[in-house]
């Protein structure tokens, strides 16, 4: 009985700590939406009103009509969908080969793929700039899509490999015995079984492409091609925006909402994809 009471006490402590941690990490997001609903007259009020009185949508209208944030969101959408269209089809066959075939230096190759994730993004900026300049891809969406794809491929390959590893080799061999080619076995047998992994890899790719900041800031020069994160950064102190933080936060809220909704809907697949293959049965 004493042990049971102590266990309940510790469980309540853990839940209480988790609650405070949740509030701590969610507060900046909540505050962003609160600021976006405040009129300009309440932005500098001290002490501040936690709840806008009254809440207004003027900042959202201003961000779309006067700033044109819709164009920047569309640019981010193009970059994200372009990266998704290249990264997922390339990572699936690569992960399939690394999971179902055995060849020399396979472990070295896997570690090398994972090791690319350890290269700091800032360290690769100058080489990437020179490469895009050589191929005349500076200030273009295609050049950015290539960079985004290179940055998302390693983890996507490992995500898919973890899922392919959980599929019994007997199923793969049975497909070959029934007359399937290697490609048909992958396309019609294996890929439908790793759809949760595809959702996880797609979610990771979308998040990385949508929030990327330093690469487009460096590689893009035309104002009309800027994606959402860079555009919000350039609003700070611009002649148009001035110190209108309400419009800045409204723009940030609009751009953050798609990623928040996607993660809430697909978080189960995202977490499953990151942990797939961690435990062998």
Helices and strands as residue ranges (DSSP letters): H 2-36, H 40-43, H 58-62, I 63-67, H 69-100, H 106-115, G 116-118, G 122-124, H 125-134, H 141-165, H 169-177, H 182-184, I 185-190, H 191-193, H 195-211, H 214-219, G 223-225, H 228-235, H 245-275
